[in-house]
Amino acid sequence: MALGIVKRTIVCHDERMEDLRTRIARTLRRERETANLSVSELARRAGISKATVSQLESGAGNPSVETLWALGVALGVPFAVLVDQQANAPTLIRADDLAGVPSSAAAYSATLLSASPPGARRDVYLIQAEPGDPRRSDPHHAGTIEHVILIAGQARVGPPEDAVVLNPGDYLTYAGDAAHVFEAIAPGTSAVLISELR
Protein backbone atom coordinates (compact mmCIF):
# COMPACT_ATOMS: atom_id res chain seq x y z
CA MET A 1 0.00 0.00 0.00
CA ALA A 2 1.57 3.29 -1.12
CA LEU A 3 1.78 6.49 0.92
CA GLY A 4 1.24 4.74 4.26
CA ILE A 5 -2.55 4.91 3.97
CA VAL A 6 -4.43 2.36 6.02
CA LYS A 7 -7.27 0.89 3.97
CA ARG A 8 -10.03 -0.89 5.83
CA THR A 9 -11.69 -3.47 3.64
CA ILE A 10 -14.49 -5.22 5.47
CA VAL A 11 -16.34 -7.80 3.45
CA CYS A 12 -19.83 -7.86 4.91
CA HIS A 13 -22.10 -6.02 7.32
CA ASP A 14 -21.77 -8.76 9.98
CA GLU A 15 -17.97 -8.43 9.97
CA ARG A 16 -18.18 -4.62 10.15
CA MET A 17 -20.52 -4.83 13.13
CA GLU A 18 -18.28 -7.42 14.82
CA ASP A 19 -15.29 -5.07 14.40
CA LEU A 20 -17.32 -2.19 15.84
CA ARG A 21 -18.57 -4.29 18.79
CA THR A 22 -14.99 -5.38 19.56
CA ARG A 23 -13.74 -1.77 19.55
CA ILE A 24 -16.63 -0.65 21.76
CA ALA A 25 -16.07 -3.53 24.21
CA ARG A 26 -12.35 -2.79 24.55
CA THR A 27 -12.79 0.98 24.86
CA LEU A 28 -15.79 0.84 27.21
CA ARG A 29 -13.98 -1.44 29.66
CA ARG A 30 -10.84 0.75 29.51
CA GLU A 31 -12.79 3.97 30.13
CA ARG A 32 -14.85 2.42 32.94
CA GLU A 33 -11.73 1.12 34.68
CA THR A 34 -9.95 4.46 34.18
CA ALA A 35 -12.94 6.17 35.84
CA ASN A 36 -12.71 3.58 38.65
CA LEU A 37 -16.38 2.62 38.23
CA SER A 38 -18.00 -0.76 38.70
CA VAL A 39 -20.31 -2.09 36.01
CA SER A 40 -23.24 -1.44 38.37
CA GLU A 41 -22.25 2.17 39.04
CA LEU A 42 -21.70 2.94 35.35
CA ALA A 43 -25.09 1.42 34.52
CA ARG A 44 -26.75 3.50 37.24
CA ARG A 45 -25.12 6.74 36.06
CA ALA A 46 -25.99 6.04 32.42
CA GLY A 47 -29.58 5.02 33.21
CA ILE A 48 -29.22 1.62 31.54
CA SER A 49 -29.20 -1.93 32.84
CA LYS A 50 -26.14 -3.63 34.30
CA ALA A 51 -26.74 -6.49 31.85
CA THR A 52 -26.46 -4.06 28.92
CA VAL A 53 -23.09 -2.76 30.15
CA SER A 54 -21.85 -6.32 30.71
CA GLN A 55 -22.97 -7.39 27.22
CA LEU A 56 -21.27 -4.39 25.61
CA GLU A 57 -18.02 -5.04 27.50
CA SER A 58 -18.07 -8.67 26.36
CA GLY A 59 -18.60 -7.62 22.74
CA ALA A 60 -21.98 -9.36 22.62
CA GLY A 61 -24.29 -6.34 22.69
CA ASN A 62 -25.77 -4.30 19.85
CA PRO A 63 -25.55 -0.74 21.17
CA SER A 64 -27.74 2.07 19.96
CA VAL A 65 -26.62 5.68 19.52
CA GLU A 66 -28.67 6.54 22.62
CA THR A 67 -26.96 3.89 24.77
CA LEU A 68 -23.46 4.95 23.71
CA TRP A 69 -24.23 8.66 24.26
CA ALA A 70 -25.53 7.85 27.76
CA LEU A 71 -22.40 5.83 28.54
CA GLY A 72 -20.16 8.58 27.20
CA VAL A 73 -21.89 11.19 29.36
CA ALA A 74 -21.67 8.93 32.42
CA LEU A 75 -17.94 8.38 31.78
CA GLY A 76 -17.28 12.01 30.91
CA VAL A 77 -15.98 11.13 27.43
CA PRO A 78 -17.33 11.97 23.97
CA PHE A 79 -19.27 9.37 21.96
CA ALA A 80 -16.28 9.24 19.58
CA VAL A 81 -13.99 7.78 22.24
CA LEU A 82 -16.22 4.70 22.47
CA VAL A 83 -16.27 3.94 18.72
CA ASP A 84 -12.98 5.31 17.32
CA GLN A 85 -10.54 3.01 15.56
CA GLN A 86 -7.49 4.90 16.94
CA ALA A 87 -5.39 4.39 13.80
CA ASN A 88 -1.94 5.99 13.76
CA ALA A 89 -1.74 6.41 9.98
CA PRO A 90 -4.10 8.12 7.53
CA THR A 91 -7.16 5.94 7.09
CA LEU A 92 -9.11 5.42 3.89
CA ILE A 93 -12.72 4.44 4.54
CA ARG A 94 -14.71 3.41 1.48
CA ALA A 95 -18.45 4.09 1.57
CA ASP A 96 -19.19 0.35 1.34
CA ASP A 97 -17.01 -0.33 4.40
CA LEU A 98 -18.92 1.90 6.83
CA ALA A 99 -20.37 0.38 9.99
CA GLY A 100 -22.69 2.83 11.71
CA VAL A 101 -24.21 2.70 15.15
CA PRO A 102 -28.01 2.61 14.78
CA SER A 103 -30.52 4.59 16.79
CA SER A 104 -33.05 2.64 18.80
CA ALA A 105 -35.63 5.41 18.36
CA ALA A 106 -35.42 6.33 14.66
CA ALA A 107 -34.23 5.14 11.24
CA TYR A 108 -30.88 6.83 11.83
CA SER A 109 -27.27 5.73 12.17
CA ALA A 110 -24.07 7.60 13.02
CA THR A 111 -20.69 6.55 11.65
CA LEU A 112 -17.61 8.13 13.19
CA LEU A 113 -15.40 9.27 10.31
CA SER A 114 -12.74 11.13 12.27
CA ALA A 115 -12.27 11.40 16.02
CA SER A 116 -10.75 14.49 17.54
CA PRO A 117 -7.11 13.92 18.48
CA PRO A 118 -5.89 14.75 22.01
CA GLY A 119 -5.87 18.50 22.56
CA ALA A 120 -8.41 19.12 19.82
CA ARG A 121 -12.13 18.71 20.34
CA ARG A 122 -13.84 17.86 17.10
CA ASP A 123 -15.45 14.68 15.74
CA VAL A 124 -16.79 14.08 12.22
CA TYR A 125 -19.72 11.73 11.52
CA LEU A 126 -21.59 10.48 8.48
CA ILE A 127 -25.32 10.46 9.25
CA GLN A 128 -27.73 8.27 7.28
CA ALA A 129 -31.42 8.60 8.04
CA GLU A 130 -34.84 7.67 6.68
CA PRO A 131 -38.23 9.32 7.17
CA GLY A 132 -40.10 8.31 10.31
CA ASP A 133 -39.46 9.12 13.93
CA PRO A 134 -36.93 11.95 14.33
CA ARG A 135 -33.64 11.44 16.16
CA ARG A 136 -34.00 13.61 19.26
CA SER A 137 -30.76 14.36 21.10
CA ASP A 138 -30.42 15.44 24.70
CA PRO A 139 -27.90 18.21 25.40
CA HIS A 140 -24.26 17.13 25.05
CA HIS A 141 -21.33 18.49 27.09
CA ALA A 142 -21.44 22.26 27.79
CA GLY A 143 -19.83 24.21 24.96
CA THR A 144 -20.67 21.68 22.23
CA ILE A 145 -21.44 23.16 18.80
CA GLU A 146 -22.70 20.99 15.94
CA HIS A 147 -22.25 21.67 12.23
CA VAL A 148 -24.37 19.82 9.64
CA ILE A 149 -23.85 19.74 5.87
CA LEU A 150 -26.64 17.89 4.07
CA ILE A 151 -25.34 15.61 1.31
CA ALA A 152 -28.53 14.00 -0.03
CA GLY A 153 -32.26 13.97 0.65
CA GLN A 154 -33.89 16.51 2.92
CA ALA A 155 -33.95 16.90 6.71
CA ARG A 156 -35.32 19.09 9.48
CA VAL A 157 -32.39 19.86 11.81
CA GLY A 158 -31.56 21.98 14.87
CA PRO A 159 -33.30 23.00 18.08
CA PRO A 160 -36.74 21.32 18.14
CA GLU A 161 -38.63 24.62 18.31
CA ASP A 162 -36.47 26.28 15.60
CA ALA A 163 -35.43 23.35 13.39
CA VAL A 164 -34.91 24.25 9.74
CA VAL A 165 -35.32 22.22 6.56
CA LEU A 166 -31.99 21.49 4.88
CA ASN A 167 -31.49 20.54 1.23
CA PRO A 168 -28.32 19.05 -0.33
CA GLY A 169 -25.41 21.45 0.10
CA ASP A 170 -27.05 23.43 2.93
CA TYR A 171 -24.98 24.08 6.06
CA LEU A 172 -26.33 24.67 9.57
CA THR A 173 -24.62 25.21 12.91
CA TYR A 174 -26.38 25.14 16.29
CA ALA A 175 -25.73 24.60 19.99
CA GLY A 176 -25.20 20.91 20.71
CA ASP A 177 -25.39 21.58 24.44
CA ALA A 178 -29.14 22.14 24.11
CA ALA A 179 -31.79 19.67 22.91
CA HIS A 180 -31.73 19.20 19.13
CA VAL A 181 -33.30 17.06 16.44
CA PHE A 182 -32.44 15.41 13.10
CA GLU A 183 -35.51 14.33 11.13
CA ALA A 184 -35.19 12.88 7.63
CA ILE A 185 -37.94 14.15 5.35
CA ALA A 186 -36.83 12.36 2.17
CA PRO A 187 -35.65 8.76 1.69
CA GLY A 188 -31.89 8.26 1.46
CA THR A 189 -31.04 11.32 3.53
CA SER A 190 -27.38 11.67 4.46
CA ALA A 191 -25.29 14.39 6.05
CA VAL A 192 -21.90 15.15 7.51
CA LEU A 193 -22.13 16.17 11.17
CA ILE A 194 -19.19 17.80 12.93
CA SER A 195 -19.42 17.91 16.73
CA GLU A 196 -17.08 20.49 18.23
CA LEU A 197 -16.44 21.13 21.91
CA ARG A 198 -15.32 24.70 22.56
URWOTA-V819396 format. One record per residue. N is the residue number from 1. RES is the residue in one letter. PHI is phi as a letter, one per 40 degrees, with the letter a starting at -180 (NA if undefined). Layout:
# URWOTA-V819396
<<N & RES & PHI> <N & RES & PHI>>
This chain:
# URWOTA-V819396
<<1 & M & NA> <2 & A & c> <3 & L & g> <4 & G & g> <5 & I & c> <6 & V & c> <7 & K & b> <8 & R & c> <9 & T & b> <10 & I & b> <11 & V & c> <12 & C & b> <13 & H & d> <14 & D & c> <15 & E & c> <16 & R & c> <17 & M & c> <18 & E & c> <19 & D & c> <20 & L & c> <21 & R & c> <22 & T & c> <23 & R & c> <24 & I & c> <25 & A & d> <26 & R & c> <27 & T & c> <28 & L & c> <29 & R & c> <30 & R & c> <31 & E & c> <32 & R & c> <33 & E & c> <34 & T & c> <35 & A & c> <36 & N & f> <37 & L & b> <38 & S & c> <39 & V & d> <40 & S & c> <41 & E & c> <42 & L & c> <43 & A & d> <44 & R & c> <45 & R & c> <46 & A & c> <47 & G & g> <48 & I & b> <49 & S & c> <50 & K & c> <51 & A & c> <52 & T & c> <53 & V & c> <54 & S & c> <55 & Q & c> <56 & L & c> <57 & E & c> <58 & S & c> <59 & G & g> <60 & A & c> <61 & G & c> <62 & N & b> <63 & P & c> <64 & S & c> <65 & V & d> <66 & E & c> <67 & T & c> <68 & L & c> <69 & W & c> <70 & A & c> <71 & L & c> <72 & G & c> <73 & V & c> <74 & A & c> <75 & L & c> <76 & G & g> <77 & V & b> <78 & P & c> <79 & F & d> <80 & A & d> <81 & V & c> <82 & L & c> <83 & V & b> <84 & D & c> <85 & Q & c> <86 & Q & f> <87 & A & c> <88 & N & c> <89 & A & b> <90 & P & d> <91 & T & b> <92 & L & c> <93 & I & b> <94 & R & c> <95 & A & d> <96 & D & c> <97 & D & c> <98 & L & c> <99 & A & b> <100 & G & c> <101 & V & c> <102 & P & c> <103 & S & c> <104 & S & c> <105 & A & b> <106 & A & a> <107 & A & c> <108 & Y & a> <109 & S & b> <110 & A & b> <111 & T & b> <112 & L & c> <113 & L & c> <114 & S & a> <115 & A & c> <116 & S & c> <117 & P & c> <118 & P & d> <119 & G & g> <120 & A & b> <121 & R & b> <122 & R & a> <123 & D & b> <124 & V & b> <125 & Y & b> <126 & L & b> <127 & I & b> <128 & Q & b> <129 & A & a> <130 & E & b> <131 & P & d> <132 & G & i> <133 & D & c> <134 & P & c> <135 & R & c> <136 & R & c> <137 & S & b> <138 & D & c> <139 & P & d> <140 & H & c> <141 & H & d> <142 & A & d> <143 & G & g> <144 & T & c> <145 & I & b> <146 & E & b> <147 & H & b> <148 & V & b> <149 & I & b> <150 & L & c> <151 & I & c> <152 & A & a> <153 & G & g> <154 & Q & a> <155 & A & a> <156 & R & b> <157 & V & b> <158 & G & h> <159 & P & d> <160 & P & d> <161 & E & c> <162 & D & b> <163 & A & c> <164 & V & b> <165 & V & c> <166 & L & b> <167 & N & b> <168 & P & d> <169 & G & g> <170 & D & c> <171 & Y & b> <172 & L & b> <173 & T & b> <174 & Y & a> <175 & A & c> <176 & G & c> <177 & D & c> <178 & A & b> <179 & A & d> <180 & H & a> <181 & V & b> <182 & F & b> <183 & E & b> <184 & A & c> <185 & I & b> <186 & A & b> <187 & P & c> <188 & G & g> <189 & T & c> <190 & S & a> <191 & A & a> <192 & V & b> <193 & L & b> <194 & I & b> <195 & S & b> <196 & E & b> <197 & L & b> <198 & R & b>>
